[in-house]
């Protein structure tokens, strides 16, 4: 009982100390953490172990298998587009656009900064560093692979490497990368299963809308989502392990943050 009271007093004193930190200092600190997060994410492949390469192999094989139905899958989604509500398509297009994405995150970070809310600041730093990393990889990949977009006379197997033509910038989906990055980063801050489901549902609107509009193949969307999840998890693990934000220390011994899928069930497994 005594130990608990002492811990509570220490936490209160630490919080009070942090509340006196200037907004400018907090902004500089957050910028540093975002930079370190980006550096960490890009350096991870040099530290991969056997299981990481096995995961990469599984993703590659899965993508190749999915690519066998890219043409048929795209045709199916495009046929459904006339029956899709305009609001759904509009929301998907706007939420996945860079302009709306960065305005939304700027507002989120600004709120966290000026209210000195550490959890919101950390969430925004996670989004910023992850979206920069995944976005850069996505941009370079689009030009490097030069994959043809659906809706043209080309098949899903048509590539023009290092092409600057927009119709050959299909892989991976940029809207998917931004949308999934933000939704996954935010969902990781919640313990409630239904909150996570709701956030992931909103995050899926942009990727699905791109399929209906015939802007991307199935594999463009799938690998865009995988890229985002891997990057967000990597940066989040880094911020947690370095204890960059103290509230994580209190959460660490309370519950884990992993969303698990098993059969037809979705749930959170935590350690108390």
VOGU-3710 file (C-alpha; in Angstrom, 3 decimals, decimal comma):
1> xxxxxxxxxx> 0,000/0,000/0,000  2,815/2,407/0,901  4,638/1,590/-2,317  1,514/2,438/-4,318  1,171/5,827/-2,652  4,785/6,667/-3,307  4,413/5,697/-6,971  1,312/7,830/-7,294  3,126/10,794/-5,742  6,060/10,349/-8,094
11> xxxxxxxxxx> 3,750/10,205/-11,109  1,939/13,352/-9,940  5,211/15,204/-9,437  6,485/14,102/-12,833  3,262/15,209/-14,495  3,446/18,578/-12,752  7,031/18,968/-13,890  6,094/18,219/-17,477  3,193/20,668/-17,357  5,698/23,477/-16,785
21> xxxxxxxxxx> 7,642/22,610/-19,933  7,211/25,239/-22,631  5,286/24,407/-25,787  8,380/25,206/-27,817  10,458/22,648/-25,948  7,747/20,031/-26,354  7,580/20,696/-30,100  11,352/20,327/-30,445  11,267/17,117/-28,413  8,463/15,675/-30,541
31> xxxxxxxxxx> 10,278/16,601/-33,761  13,344/14,766/-32,477  11,298/11,650/-31,670  9,675/11,746/-35,115  13,104/11,931/-36,752  14,416/9,065/-34,636  11,304/7,054/-35,476  11,892/7,513/-39,213  15,562/6,601/-38,845  14,659/3,497/-36,854
41> xxxxxxxxxx> 12,079/2,352/-39,418  14,441/2,689/-42,368  17,262/0,912/-40,532  15,179/-2,119/-39,485  15,940/-4,275/-42,569  19,616/-4,238/-41,579  18,659/-5,877/-38,276  16,206/-8,436/-39,570  16,443/-11,988/-38,276  15,406/-15,278/-39,809
51> xxxxxxxxxx> 11,764/-14,901/-38,773  11,599/-11,462/-40,378  12,795/-12,803/-43,710  10,318/-15,655/-43,349  7,545/-13,098/-42,879  8,716/-11,228/-45,960  8,649/-14,477/-47,922  5,118/-15,234/-46,750  3,950/-11,748/-47,753  5,576/-12,124/-51,160
61> xxxxxxxxxx> 3,984/-15,508/-51,797  0,610/-14,235/-50,625  0,873/-11,242/-52,941  1,742/-13,432/-55,899  -1,252/-15,636/-55,161  -3,554/-12,611/-54,869  -2,201/-11,140/-58,095  -3,660/-14,069/-60,042  -7,131/-12,576/-59,544  -6,187/-8,906/-59,939
71> xxxxxxxxxx> -7,811/-8,488/-63,346  -11,005/-10,316/-62,418  -11,132/-8,637/-59,026  -10,806/-5,158/-60,498  -13,528/-5,861/-63,051  -15,830/-7,060/-60,262  -15,352/-3,953/-58,098  -15,733/-1,560/-61,033  -19,039/-3,214/-61,971  -20,352/-2,461/-58,469
81> xxxxxxxxxx> -19,327/1,198/-58,559  -22,679/2,550/-59,902  -24,429/1,085/-56,841  -21,974/2,541/-54,332  -23,197/5,703/-52,529  -21,461/8,864/-53,731  -20,774/9,796/-50,104  -18,741/6,633/-49,613  -16,567/7,384/-52,642  -16,197/11,036/-51,683
91> xxxxxxxxxx> -15,129/10,217/-48,138  -12,670/7,612/-49,391  -11,093/9,954/-51,911  -10,769/12,858/-49,510  -9,600/10,951/-46,437  -6,846/9,251/-48,386  -5,632/12,459/-50,048  -2,378/13,982/-48,739  -3,929/17,426/-48,208  -6,767/16,291/-45,944
101> xxxxxxxxxx> -4,520/13,736/-44,256  -1,871/16,221/-43,192  -4,409/18,895/-42,217  -6,145/16,364/-39,955  -2,896/15,278/-38,337  -1,721/18,870/-37,946  -4,939/19,602/-36,080  -4,489/16,510/-33,923  -0,911/17,374/-33,049  -1,734/21,027/-32,463
111> xxxxxxxxxx> -4,418/20,060/-29,967  -2,073/17,671/-28,180  0,734/20,222/-28,106  -1,201/23,199/-26,780  -3,070/21,102/-24,202  0,192/19,302/-23,376  -1,554/15,970/-23,749  1,272/13,463/-23,962  -0,790/10,606/-25,365  -2,158/12,687/-28,239
121> xxxxxxxxxx> 1,300/14,105/-28,967  2,777/10,606/-29,092  -0,033/9,383/-31,358  0,572/12,260/-33,759  4,340/11,691/-33,723  3,674/8,036/-34,539  1,452/9,073/-37,453  3,935/11,652/-38,764  7,010/9,420/-38,666  5,136/6,381/-39,998
131> xxxxxxxxxx> 3,417/8,246/-42,837  6,700/9,865/-43,889  8,458/6,499/-43,956  5,666/4,535/-45,650  4,843/7,451/-47,955  8,409/7,755/-49,203  8,634/4,001/-49,828  5,284/4,121/-51,615  6,297/7,065/-53,825  9,580/5,494/-54,846
141> xxxxxxxxxx> 7,903/2,138/-55,497  5,294/3,667/-57,798  7,990/5,094/-60,047  10,339/2,122/-59,745  7,748/-0,552/-60,587  5,704/1,516/-63,028  2,679/-0,749/-62,788  -0,272/0,001/-65,071  -3,482/1,175/-63,438  -6,820/-0,556/-64,036
151> xxxxxxxxxx> -9,184/1,090/-66,481  -6,641/1,310/-69,280  -6,014/-1,146/-72,086  -3,281/-2,769/-70,012  -3,395/-5,863/-67,829  -2,287/-6,025/-64,208  0,965/-7,602/-65,363  2,008/-4,573/-67,438  4,995/-2,662/-66,009  7,085/0,285/-67,226
161> xxxxxxxxxx> 9,924/0,549/-64,773  10,880/4,077/-63,700  7,955/5,554/-65,592  6,719/9,096/-64,896  3,345/8,443/-66,527  0,422/8,648/-64,043  -1,297/5,636/-65,620  1,745/3,575/-64,632  1,803/4,602/-60,962  -0,505/1,973/-59,498
171> xxxxxxxxxx> 1,676/0,023/-57,064  1,172/0,420/-54,156  -1,928/2,488/-53,357  -1,046/5,861/-51,841  -4,548/6,423/-50,474  -4,327/3,061/-48,722  -0,931/3,834/-47,208  -2,083/7,120/-45,684  -5,483/5,873/-44,551  -4,245/2,657/-42,954
181> xxxxxxxxxx> -1,255/4,391/-41,361  -3,491/6,870/-39,550  -6,192/4,380/-38,562  -3,695/1,772/-37,313  -1,717/4,354/-35,324  -4,885/5,685/-33,666  -6,403/2,248/-33,049  -3,268/1,167/-31,182  -4,046/3,791/-28,526  -7,308/2,087/-27,533
191> xxxxxxxxxx> -7,867/-1,010/-25,448  -11,539/-1,354/-26,319  -12,166/-3,873/-29,089  -15,161/-2,083/-30,549  -13,283/1,205/-30,648  -10,589/-0,519/-32,666  -13,131/-2,101/-35,001  -14,767/1,271/-35,597  -11,463/2,986/-36,349  -10,309/0,239/-38,708
201> xxxxxxxxxx> -13,677/0,328/-40,452  -13,289/4,053/-41,131  -9,712/3,462/-42,251  -10,858/0,863/-44,775  -13,140/3,268/-46,649  -10,343/4,858/-48,693  -8,761/1,552/-49,832  -12,108/0,039/-50,801  -13,211/3,193/-52,611  -10,065/3,011/-54,761
211> xxxxxxxxxx> -11,085/-0,480/-55,869  -14,606/0,641/-56,762  -13,254/3,598/-58,752  -10,880/1,322/-60,683  -7,810/3,244/-59,544  -5,923/0,248/-58,123  -5,610/-3,517/-58,236  -6,246/-5,732/-55,222  -2,532/-6,263/-54,639  -1,907/-2,492/-54,732
221> xxxxxxxxxx> -4,306/-2,061/-51,828  -3,260/-5,187/-49,923  0,463/-4,432/-49,986  -0,171/-0,767/-49,237  -1,991/-1,854/-46,073  0,743/-4,335/-45,116  3,432/-1,681/-45,608  1,574/0,752/-43,353  0,986/-1,787/-40,589  4,614/-2,952/-40,566
231> xxxxxxxxxx> 5,961/0,611/-40,423  3,530/1,775/-37,724  4,292/-1,268/-35,556  8,028/-0,722/-35,972  7,909/2,952/-34,998  5,472/2,327/-32,144  7,713/-0,385/-30,724  10,665/1,999/-30,909  8,834/4,805/-29,086  7,696/2,321/-26,460
241> xxxxxxxxxx> 11,077/0,653/-25,915  12,902/3,990/-25,580  10,231/5,288/-23,177  10,068/8,459/-25,223  6,651/9,183/-23,719  6,195/8,380/-20,046  2,533/7,455/-20,155  3,593/4,260/-21,928  5,452/3,155/-18,799  2,202/3,243/-16,835
251> xxxxxxxxxx> 0,310/1,416/-19,580  2,988/-1,218/-20,060  2,162/-3,123/-16,900  -1,586/-2,766/-17,395  -2,406/-4,159/-20,809  -0,821/-4,925/-24,162  -1,922/-3,199/-27,355  -2,117/-6,006/-29,898  -5,277/-6,682/-31,889  -5,581/-10,398/-32,614
261> xxxxxxxxxx> -7,655/-12,220/-35,212  -8,691/-15,830/-34,604  -11,140/-17,630/-36,844  -14,240/-15,471/-37,039  -13,411/-13,480/-33,899  -11,665/-10,167/-33,317  -10,302/-9,342/-29,890  -7,589/-7,773/-27,771  -5,319/-9,951/-25,668  -3,848/-8,066/-22,745
271> xx> -1,504/-8,813/-19,860  -2,566/-7,400/-16,509
//
